Amino acid sequence: MTISEQIKVLCVRSDISVAELARRVGTTPQNFNSKMKRESFTIADLECIAKAVGCSFERYFVLRDGDKV
């Protein structure tokens, strides 16, 4: 699943539109949709999105032995 697909699921589960999420993170729906089409979100963007909907964003690599980096 792409990050844009995950963001759409997040919006559905949070009962907000993608346009509303864009406004909450301080951008226009047009700019946000462009970022979604390009898949050009930074880690900081994703953390801001999580904060805007009241959830957390976790990022890590999982090694073969199960350790997270």
Biopython code that builds the backbone (N, CA, C, O; Angstrom):
import numpy as np
from Bio.PDB.StructureBuilder import StructureBuilder

atoms = [
    (1, "MET", "N", (0.849, -1.178, 0.000)),
    (1, "MET", "CA", (0.000, 0.000, 0.000)),
    (1, "MET", "C", (0.893, 1.240, 0.000)),
    (1, "MET", "O", (1.830, 1.342, 0.793)),
    (2, "THR", "N", (0.599, 2.165, -0.883)),
    (2, "THR", "CA", (1.393, 3.398, -0.959)),
    (2, "THR", "C", (1.044, 4.316, 0.207)),
    (2, "THR", "O", (0.031, 4.125, 0.880)),
    (3, "ILE", "N", (1.887, 5.304, 0.435)),
    (3, "ILE", "CA", (1.623, 6.248, 1.522)),
    (3, "ILE", "C", (0.347, 7.037, 1.235)),
    (3, "ILE", "O", (-0.400, 7.346, 2.163)),
    (4, "SER", "N", (0.085, 7.364, -0.011)),
    (4, "SER", "CA", (-1.151, 8.085, -0.352)),
    (4, "SER", "C", (-2.383, 7.237, -0.046)),
    (4, "SER", "O", (-3.385, 7.753, 0.449)),
    (5, "GLU", "N", (-2.312, 5.955, -0.335)),
    (5, "GLU", "CA", (-3.413, 5.052, 0.000)),
    (5, "GLU", "C", (-3.592, 4.975, 1.515)),
    (5, "GLU", "O", (-4.719, 4.940, 2.010)),
    (6, "GLN", "N", (-2.490, 4.948, 2.242)),
    (6, "GLN", "CA", (-2.568, 4.914, 3.697)),
    (6, "GLN", "C", (-3.198, 6.194, 4.237)),
    (6, "GLN", "O", (-3.982, 6.148, 5.184)),
    (7, "ILE", "N", (-2.863, 7.324, 3.644)),
    (7, "ILE", "CA", (-3.440, 8.604, 4.078)),
    (7, "ILE", "C", (-4.940, 8.619, 3.813)),
    (7, "ILE", "O", (-5.706, 9.120, 4.636)),
    (8, "LYS", "N", (-5.364, 8.083, 2.687)),
    (8, "LYS", "CA", (-6.804, 8.014, 2.386)),
    (8, "LYS", "C", (-7.530, 7.137, 3.407)),
    (8, "LYS", "O", (-8.622, 7.484, 3.859)),
    (9, "VAL", "N", (-6.935, 6.017, 3.766)),
    (9, "VAL", "CA", (-7.517, 5.139, 4.791)),
    (9, "VAL", "C", (-7.572, 5.872, 6.128)),
    (9, "VAL", "O", (-8.567, 5.792, 6.848)),
    (10, "LEU", "N", (-6.497, 6.584, 6.454)),
    (10, "LEU", "CA", (-6.451, 7.363, 7.692)),
    (10, "LEU", "C", (-7.602, 8.371, 7.728)),
    (10, "LEU", "O", (-8.251, 8.537, 8.760)),
    (11, "CYS", "N", (-7.850, 9.035, 6.615)),
    (11, "CYS", "CA", (-8.944, 10.008, 6.551)),
    (11, "CYS", "C", (-10.294, 9.330, 6.776)),
    (11, "CYS", "O", (-11.125, 9.830, 7.534)),
    (12, "VAL", "N", (-10.506, 8.207, 6.127)),
    (12, "VAL", "CA", (-11.776, 7.482, 6.298)),
    (12, "VAL", "C", (-11.937, 7.063, 7.758)),
    (12, "VAL", "O", (-12.996, 7.252, 8.356)),
    (13, "ARG", "N", (-10.872, 6.490, 8.322)),
    (13, "ARG", "CA", (-10.946, 6.026, 9.716)),
    (13, "ARG", "C", (-11.084, 7.171, 10.705)),
    (13, "ARG", "O", (-11.612, 6.985, 11.801)),
    (14, "SER", "N", (-10.606, 8.367, 10.324)),
    (14, "SER", "CA", (-10.686, 9.546, 11.200)),
    (14, "SER", "C", (-11.919, 10.385, 10.905)),
    (14, "SER", "O", (-12.155, 11.406, 11.551)),
    (15, "ASP", "N", (-12.709, 9.946, 9.919)),
    (15, "ASP", "CA", (-13.952, 10.613, 9.532)),
    (15, "ASP", "C", (-13.731, 12.062, 9.100)),
    (15, "ASP", "O", (-14.482, 12.959, 9.485)),
    (16, "ILE", "N", (-12.680, 12.279, 8.287)),
    (16, "ILE", "CA", (-12.437, 13.595, 7.697)),
    (16, "ILE", "C", (-12.115, 13.416, 6.217)),
    (16, "ILE", "O", (-11.713, 12.336, 5.784)),
    (17, "SER", "N", (-12.293, 14.469, 5.461)),
    (17, "SER", "CA", (-11.948, 14.413, 4.040)),
    (17, "SER", "C", (-10.460, 14.716, 3.868)),
    (17, "SER", "O", (-9.811, 15.247, 4.770)),
    (18, "VAL", "N", (-9.945, 14.375, 2.719)),
    (18, "VAL", "CA", (-8.550, 14.696, 2.408)),
    (18, "VAL", "C", (-8.377, 16.211, 2.383)),
    (18, "VAL", "O", (-7.338, 16.726, 2.797)),
    (19, "ALA", "N", (-9.391, 16.925, 1.899)),
    (19, "ALA", "CA", (-9.331, 18.390, 1.867)),
    (19, "ALA", "C", (-9.248, 18.961, 3.282)),
    (19, "ALA", "O", (-8.499, 19.905, 3.531)),
    (20, "GLU", "N", (-10.013, 18.393, 4.197)),
    (20, "GLU", "CA", (-9.964, 18.842, 5.590)),
    (20, "GLU", "C", (-8.602, 18.548, 6.201)),
    (20, "GLU", "O", (-8.068, 19.370, 6.946)),
    (21, "LEU", "N", (-8.041, 17.404, 5.899)),
    (21, "LEU", "CA", (-6.705, 17.077, 6.394)),
    (21, "LEU", "C", (-5.698, 18.093, 5.870)),
    (21, "LEU", "O", (-4.835, 18.558, 6.614)),
    (22, "ALA", "N", (-5.808, 18.434, 4.597)),
    (22, "ALA", "CA", (-4.909, 19.438, 4.013)),
    (22, "ALA", "C", (-4.982, 20.742, 4.784)),
    (22, "ALA", "O", (-3.956, 21.337, 5.114)),
    (23, "ARG", "N", (-6.190, 21.181, 5.069)),
    (23, "ARG", "CA", (-6.350, 22.430, 5.825)),
    (23, "ARG", "C", (-5.750, 22.310, 7.225)),
    (23, "ARG", "O", (-5.132, 23.254, 7.718)),
    (24, "ARG", "N", (-5.928, 21.174, 7.854)),
    (24, "ARG", "CA", (-5.392, 20.971, 9.210)),
    (24, "ARG", "C", (-3.870, 21.013, 9.248)),
    (24, "ARG", "O", (-3.280, 21.424, 10.247)),
    (25, "VAL", "N", (-3.242, 20.592, 8.169)),
    (25, "VAL", "CA", (-1.771, 20.620, 8.142)),
    (25, "VAL", "C", (-1.233, 21.910, 7.537)),
    (25, "VAL", "O", (-0.024, 22.070, 7.374)),
    (26, "GLY", "N", (-2.138, 22.832, 7.206)),
    (26, "GLY", "CA", (-1.710, 24.161, 6.782)),
    (26, "GLY", "C", (-1.392, 24.325, 5.314)),
    (26, "GLY", "O", (-0.557, 25.150, 4.943)),
    (27, "THR", "N", (-2.049, 23.551, 4.481)),
    (27, "THR", "CA", (-1.838, 23.697, 3.039)),
    (27, "THR", "C", (-3.186, 23.663, 2.332)),
    (27, "THR", "O", (-4.218, 23.407, 2.954)),
    (28, "THR", "N", (-3.168, 23.919, 1.047)),
    (28, "THR", "CA", (-4.414, 23.878, 0.279)),
    (28, "THR", "C", (-4.688, 22.438, -0.165)),
    (28, "THR", "O", (-3.764, 21.638, -0.309)),
    (29, "PRO", "N", (-5.952, 22.124, -0.378)),
    (29, "PRO", "CA", (-6.265, 20.797, -0.899)),
    (29, "PRO", "C", (-5.557, 20.505, -2.224)),
    (29, "PRO", "O", (-5.162, 19.367, -2.477)),
    (30, "GLN", "N", (-5.396, 21.522, -3.063)),
    (30, "GLN", "CA", (-4.730, 21.329, -4.354)),
    (30, "GLN", "C", (-3.266, 20.920, -4.149)),
    (30, "GLN", "O", (-2.788, 19.975, -4.778)),
    (31, "ASN", "N", (-2.563, 21.629, -3.275)),
    (31, "ASN", "CA", (-1.164, 21.284, -3.011)),
    (31, "ASN", "C", (-1.040, 19.897, -2.386)),
    (31, "ASN", "O", (-0.149, 19.124, -2.739)),
    (32, "PHE", "N", (-1.934, 19.595, -1.461)),
    (32, "PHE", "CA", (-1.899, 18.302, -0.791)),
    (32, "PHE", "C", (-2.148, 17.176, -1.793)),
    (32, "PHE", "O", (-1.461, 16.154, -1.768)),
    (33, "ASN", "N", (-3.130, 17.365, -2.670)),
    (33, "ASN", "CA", (-3.415, 16.343, -3.684)),
    (33, "ASN", "C", (-2.234, 16.163, -4.634)),
    (33, "ASN", "O", (-1.969, 15.049, -5.086)),
    (34, "SER", "N", (-1.527, 17.240, -4.937)),
    (34, "SER", "CA", (-0.330, 17.124, -5.782)),
    (34, "SER", "C", (0.726, 16.276, -5.097)),
    (34, "SER", "O", (1.357, 15.429, -5.730)),
    (35, "LYS", "N", (0.922, 16.503, -3.795)),
    (35, "LYS", "CA", (1.888, 15.696, -3.050)),
    (35, "LYS", "C", (1.464, 14.230, -3.024)),
    (35, "LYS", "O", (2.303, 13.331, -3.089)),
    (36, "MET", "N", (0.158, 13.999, -2.928)),
    (36, "MET", "CA", (-0.331, 12.623, -2.919)),
    (36, "MET", "C", (-0.076, 11.949, -4.266)),
    (36, "MET", "O", (0.302, 10.778, -4.310)),
    (37, "LYS", "N", (-0.278, 12.673, -5.353)),
    (37, "LYS", "CA", (-0.033, 12.096, -6.677)),
    (37, "LYS", "C", (1.449, 11.786, -6.885)),
    (37, "LYS", "O", (1.798, 10.781, -7.505)),
    (38, "ARG", "N", (2.320, 12.656, -6.363)),
    (38, "ARG", "CA", (3.775, 12.473, -6.518)),
    (38, "ARG", "C", (4.377, 11.556, -5.462)),
    (38, "ARG", "O", (5.528, 11.137, -5.579)),
    (39, "GLU", "N", (3.583, 11.241, -4.414)),
    (39, "GLU", "CA", (4.101, 10.440, -3.297)),
    (39, "GLU", "C", (5.333, 11.121, -2.705)),
    (39, "GLU", "O", (6.352, 10.474, -2.464)),
    (40, "SER", "N", (5.232, 12.422, -2.475)),
    (40, "SER", "CA", (6.411, 13.189, -2.073)),
    (40, "SER", "C", (6.320, 13.716, -0.637)),
    (40, "SER", "O", (6.649, 14.875, -0.382)),
    (41, "PHE", "N", (5.882, 12.884, 0.284)),
    (41, "PHE", "CA", (5.784, 13.279, 1.680)),
    (41, "PHE", "C", (7.099, 13.020, 2.403)),
    (41, "PHE", "O", (7.727, 11.977, 2.223)),
    (42, "THR", "N", (7.504, 13.982, 3.221)),
    (42, "THR", "CA", (8.679, 13.786, 4.067)),
    (42, "THR", "C", (8.231, 13.158, 5.376)),
    (42, "THR", "O", (7.038, 13.088, 5.669)),
    (43, "ILE", "N", (9.194, 12.703, 6.157)),
    (43, "ILE", "CA", (8.880, 12.169, 7.480)),
    (43, "ILE", "C", (8.196, 13.252, 8.315)),
    (43, "ILE", "O", (7.235, 12.970, 9.031)),
    (44, "ALA", "N", (8.687, 14.484, 8.225)),
    (44, "ALA", "CA", (8.072, 15.594, 8.962)),
    (44, "ALA", "C", (6.623, 15.801, 8.527)),
    (44, "ALA", "O", (5.764, 16.077, 9.364)),
    (45, "ASP", "N", (6.338, 15.672, 7.236)),
    (45, "ASP", "CA", (4.961, 15.790, 6.741)),
    (45, "ASP", "C", (4.077, 14.717, 7.378)),
    (45, "ASP", "O", (2.969, 15.003, 7.830)),
    (46, "LEU", "N", (4.572, 13.499, 7.408)),
    (46, "LEU", "CA", (3.784, 12.387, 7.941)),
    (46, "LEU", "C", (3.541, 12.548, 9.437)),
    (46, "LEU", "O", (2.467, 12.209, 9.935)),
    (47, "GLU", "N", (4.535, 13.063, 10.151)),
    (47, "GLU", "CA", (4.352, 13.328, 11.579)),
    (47, "GLU", "C", (3.310, 14.419, 11.796)),
    (47, "GLU", "O", (2.510, 14.344, 12.728)),
    (48, "CYS", "N", (3.321, 15.427, 10.937)),
    (48, "CYS", "CA", (2.339, 16.515, 11.014)),
    (48, "CYS", "C", (0.934, 15.998, 10.702)),
    (48, "CYS", "O", (-0.031, 16.400, 11.351)),
    (49, "ILE", "N", (0.817, 15.127, 9.731)),
    (49, "ILE", "CA", (-0.472, 14.526, 9.379)),
    (49, "ILE", "C", (-1.010, 13.729, 10.566)),
    (49, "ILE", "O", (-2.188, 13.836, 10.908)),
    (50, "ALA", "N", (-0.155, 12.940, 11.185)),
    (50, "ALA", "CA", (-0.570, 12.151, 12.345)),
    (50, "ALA", "C", (-1.067, 13.054, 13.466)),
    (50, "ALA", "O", (-2.108, 12.794, 14.069)),
    (51, "LYS", "N", (-0.327, 14.100, 13.735)),
    (51, "LYS", "CA", (-0.718, 15.036, 14.789)),
    (51, "LYS", "C", (-2.069, 15.682, 14.469)),
    (51, "LYS", "O", (-2.886, 15.891, 15.365)),
    (52, "ALA", "N", (-2.300, 15.995, 13.196)),
    (52, "ALA", "CA", (-3.533, 16.660, 12.770)),
    (52, "ALA", "C", (-4.769, 15.801, 13.003)),
    (52, "ALA", "O", (-5.863, 16.331, 13.196)),
    (53, "VAL", "N", (-4.608, 14.484, 12.987)),
    (53, "VAL", "CA", (-5.759, 13.603, 13.213)),
    (53, "VAL", "C", (-5.728, 12.941, 14.589)),
    (53, "VAL", "O", (-6.596, 12.133, 14.920)),
    (54, "GLY", "N", (-4.725, 13.290, 15.379)),
    (54, "GLY", "CA", (-4.670, 12.778, 16.748)),
    (54, "GLY", "C", (-4.191, 11.353, 16.881)),
    (54, "GLY", "O", (-4.649, 10.614, 17.752)),
    (55, "CYS", "N", (-3.269, 10.966, 16.019)),
    (55, "CYS", "CA", (-2.694, 9.632, 16.132)),
    (55, "CYS", "C", (-1.176, 9.754, 16.117)),
    (55, "CYS", "O", (-0.645, 10.864, 16.077)),
    (56, "SER", "N", (-0.483, 8.641, 16.147)),
    (56, "SER", "CA", (0.978, 8.676, 16.104)),
    (56, "SER", "C", (1.463, 8.097, 14.785)),
    (56, "SER", "O", (0.759, 7.338, 14.119)),
    (57, "PHE", "N", (2.676, 8.473, 14.427)),
    (57, "PHE", "CA", (3.322, 7.937, 13.228)),
    (57, "PHE", "C", (4.613, 7.295, 13.684)),
    (57, "PHE", "O", (5.450, 7.950, 14.306)),
    (58, "GLU", "N", (4.782, 6.027, 13.384)),
    (58, "GLU", "CA", (5.989, 5.309, 13.770)),
    (58, "GLU", "C", (6.747, 4.925, 12.518)),
    (58, "GLU", "O", (6.172, 4.441, 11.543)),
    (59, "ARG", "N", (8.037, 5.149, 12.564)),
    (59, "ARG", "CA", (8.869, 4.806, 11.399)),
    (59, "ARG", "C", (10.089, 4.044, 11.886)),
    (59, "ARG", "O", (10.772, 4.460, 12.823)),
    (60, "TYR", "N", (10.350, 2.920, 11.233)),
    (60, "TYR", "CA", (11.508, 2.122, 11.586)),
    (60, "TYR", "C", (11.682, 1.009, 10.561)),
    (60, "TYR", "O", (10.765, 0.654, 9.820)),
    (61, "PHE", "N", (12.885, 0.483, 10.553)),
    (61, "PHE", "CA", (13.171, -0.708, 9.770)),
    (61, "PHE", "C", (13.091, -1.896, 10.721)),
    (61, "PHE", "O", (13.466, -1.790, 11.889)),
    (62, "VAL", "N", (12.607, -3.014, 10.226)),
    (62, "VAL", "CA", (12.573, -4.227, 11.033)),
    (62, "VAL", "C", (13.575, -5.209, 10.442)),
    (62, "VAL", "O", (13.444, -5.628, 9.292)),
    (63, "LEU", "N", (14.562, -5.568, 11.228)),
    (63, "LEU", "CA", (15.599, -6.501, 10.785)),
    (63, "LEU", "C", (15.062, -7.931, 10.790)),
    (63, "LEU", "O", (13.998, -8.203, 11.345)),
    (64, "ARG", "N", (15.799, -8.826, 10.174)),
    (64, "ARG", "CA", (15.336, -10.221, 10.064)),
    (64, "ARG", "C", (15.105, -10.869, 11.417)),
    (64, "ARG", "O", (14.245, -11.739, 11.562)),
    (65, "ASP", "N", (15.879, -10.441, 12.409)),
    (65, "ASP", "CA", (15.695, -11.025, 13.746)),
    (65, "ASP", "C", (14.575, -10.342, 14.535)),
    (65, "ASP", "O", (14.357, -10.657, 15.705)),
    (66, "GLY", "N", (13.867, -9.409, 13.895)),
    (66, "GLY", "CA", (12.746, -8.737, 14.533)),
    (66, "GLY", "C", (13.105, -7.425, 15.209)),
    (66, "GLY", "O", (12.214, -6.692, 15.637)),
    (67, "ASP", "N", (14.401, -7.111, 15.314)),
    (67, "ASP", "CA", (14.805, -5.845, 15.922)),
    (67, "ASP", "C", (14.359, -4.687, 15.039)),
    (67, "ASP", "O", (14.366, -4.771, 13.811)),
    (68, "LYS", "N", (13.972, -3.604, 15.706)),
    (68, "LYS", "CA", (13.558, -2.395, 14.988)),
    (68, "LYS", "C", (14.657, -1.365, 15.082)),
    (68, "LYS", "O", (15.229, -1.148, 16.150)),
    (69, "VAL", "N", (14.955, -0.724, 13.949)),
    (69, "VAL", "CA", (15.984, 0.305, 13.893)),
    (69, "VAL", "C", (15.333, 1.623, 13.504)),
    (69, "VAL", "O", (16.016, 2.641, 13.395)),
]
sb = StructureBuilder()
sb.init_structure("model")
sb.init_model(0)
sb.init_chain("A")
sb.init_seg("    ")
for serial, (resi, resn, name, xyz) in enumerate(atoms, 1):
    if name == "N":
        sb.init_residue(resn, " ", resi, " ")
    sb.init_atom(name, np.array(xyz, "f"), 0.0, 1.0, " ", f" {name:<3s}", serial, name[0])
structure = sb.get_structure()
